[in-house]
Amino acid sequence: KTLLTSKTLEWVQLGPNEEMELDGEFIYWLYSGETSSSNGDCNSTSNSISSRIFGEVQFAKKLQEPLHTAFKKKSKVKKVESTEVAPESKQRKIYVGQDGAVLLRISTSKLLELMNDDDELTTSVQRLVLLCMQEKLTRSCEEEDMRNSSIPVA
């Protein structure tokens, strides 16, 4: 109820063959249609949660930022500041199939605000993100195993 009234969620309809950048501002949940992502994931309305959610990696990083900041403040060990800048990661994109797609867009900033005041929501979202990451990691490991097993041994 709070998610709806806070305008954290909204439906987005994408036309055939459209593409959209994932900038970390939103998480997208595929409701209908078919999509693929720039890292090669093909997604449709399958039973796997991880095949229907986009932007969860960026969101997981945002979830960890307060914990990382709190840990740094508690640490009494002084570190030398590095002047090196981490290379910017490649922006992920969503590519929509021929029939278009309908996605639920979730504002990450608004969701994080709501999570600050709602322990049940926080637990549910953390579990969802963890499950999604586990599924993607498992799928990635299985694909790697299949590639390695198909390589002929000389």
C-alpha positions in Angstrom: 0.0 0.0 0.0 2.8 2.4 1.0 4.7 1.5 -2.2 1.8 2.5 -4.3 1.0 5.8 -2.6 4.6 6.8 -2.5 4.9 6.6 -6.3 7.8 4.1 -5.8 6.2 1.8 -8.4 4.9 2.6 -11.9 4.1 0.6 -15.0 6.2 1.2 -18.1 5.3 0.0 -21.6 8.1 -0.3 -24.1 7.6 -0.6 -27.8 9.0 -3.3 -30.1 12.8 -3.3 -30.4 13.2 -0.4 -28.0 16.3 -0.2 -25.8 16.8 1.3 -22.4 19.9 2.1 -20.3 20.0 0.8 -16.7 21.5 3.7 -14.8 20.9 2.5 -11.2 18.0 4.9 -10.6 15.4 2.1 -11.1 14.9 -1.6 -10.8 12.7 -3.2 -13.5 10.6 -6.2 -13.1 9.4 -7.8 -16.4 5.7 -8.4 -16.4 5.1 -9.4 -20.0 7.0 -9.6 -23.2 10.5 -10.6 -24.0 13.8 -8.8 -23.4 17.5 -9.3 -23.5 20.3 -7.4 -21.8 23.6 -6.2 -22.9 25.4 -8.9 -20.9 23.7 -11.6 -22.9 20.9 -12.6 -20.5 17.7 -13.5 -22.4 14.6 -12.8 -20.4 10.9 -13.5 -20.7 8.2 -14.3 -18.3 9.7 -17.5 -17.1 9.5 -18.9 -13.6 13.0 -17.7 -12.6 12.9 -14.4 -10.7 16.4 -13.5 -11.8 15.4 -13.7 -15.5 12.7 -11.0 -14.9 14.6 -8.4 -12.8 17.0 -5.8 -14.2 19.1 -3.3 -12.2 19.4 -5.5 -9.1 23.2 -5.4 -9.1 23.3 -1.6 -9.0 20.6 -1.7 -6.3 22.6 -4.2 -4.2 25.6 -1.9 -4.3 23.4 1.0 -3.1 22.1 -1.3 -0.3 25.7 -1.9 0.8 26.8 1.8 0.7 25.5 2.7 4.2 27.0 -0.4 5.7 30.4 0.3 4.1 30.3 4.0 5.2 29.4 3.0 8.8 32.2 0.4 8.8 34.7 3.1 7.6 33.6 5.5 10.4 34.0 2.8 13.1 37.4 1.7 11.8 40.2 3.5 13.7 42.8 2.5 11.2 44.0 5.3 9.1 44.3 4.6 5.4 46.3 6.5 2.8 43.8 8.1 0.3 44.3 6.7 -3.2 44.1 9.1 -6.1 43.3 6.3 -8.5 39.8 6.4 -9.9 38.1 3.0 -10.5 37.2 2.4 -14.1 33.6 3.1 -14.9 31.7 -0.1 -15.5 29.9 -0.5 -18.8 26.3 0.7 -18.7 23.9 -2.2 -19.0 21.0 -2.0 -21.4 17.7 -3.7 -21.9 16.7 -4.6 -25.4 13.0 -5.3 -26.0 11.7 -8.1 -28.3 9.5 -7.7 -31.4 6.2 -7.6 -29.4 7.2 -5.0 -26.9 7.3 -5.4 -23.1 5.6 -4.2 -19.9 7.8 -3.7 -16.9 7.2 -2.5 -13.3 9.6 0.3 -12.7 10.8 0.7 -9.0 12.5 3.8 -7.9 15.6 2.8 -6.0 15.9 6.0 -4.1 12.2 6.0 -3.0 12.5 2.3 -2.1 15.6 2.9 0.0 13.7 5.7 1.8 10.8 3.4 2.6 13.1 0.6 3.7 14.7 3.0 6.3 11.3 3.0 8.2 10.1 -0.6 7.5 12.0 -3.6 8.7 9.6 -6.1 7.0 10.1 -4.3 3.6 13.8 -4.2 4.2 14.0 -7.9 4.9 11.8 -8.8 1.9 13.8 -6.7 -0.6 17.1 -7.9 0.7 15.9 -11.5 0.3 14.6 -10.8 -3.2 17.9 -9.2 -4.3 19.9 -12.1 -2.7 17.8 -14.8 -4.4 18.1 -13.0 -7.7 21.9 -12.8 -7.4 22.1 -16.4 -6.4 20.1 -17.5 -9.4 22.3 -15.5 -11.8 25.5 -16.8 -10.2 24.2 -20.4 -10.4 23.2 -19.9 -14.0 26.6 -18.4 -14.8 28.4 -21.3 -13.2 26.3 -23.8 -15.1 27.0 -22.1 -18.4 30.8 -22.0 -17.6 30.7 -25.8 -16.7 28.9 -26.5 -20.0 31.5 -24.5 -22.0 34.4 -26.3 -20.2 32.8 -29.7 -20.7 32.4 -29.2 -24.4 36.1 -28.3 -25.0 37.8 -31.4 -26.5 40.8 -32.6 -24.5 44.0 -33.2 -26.7 
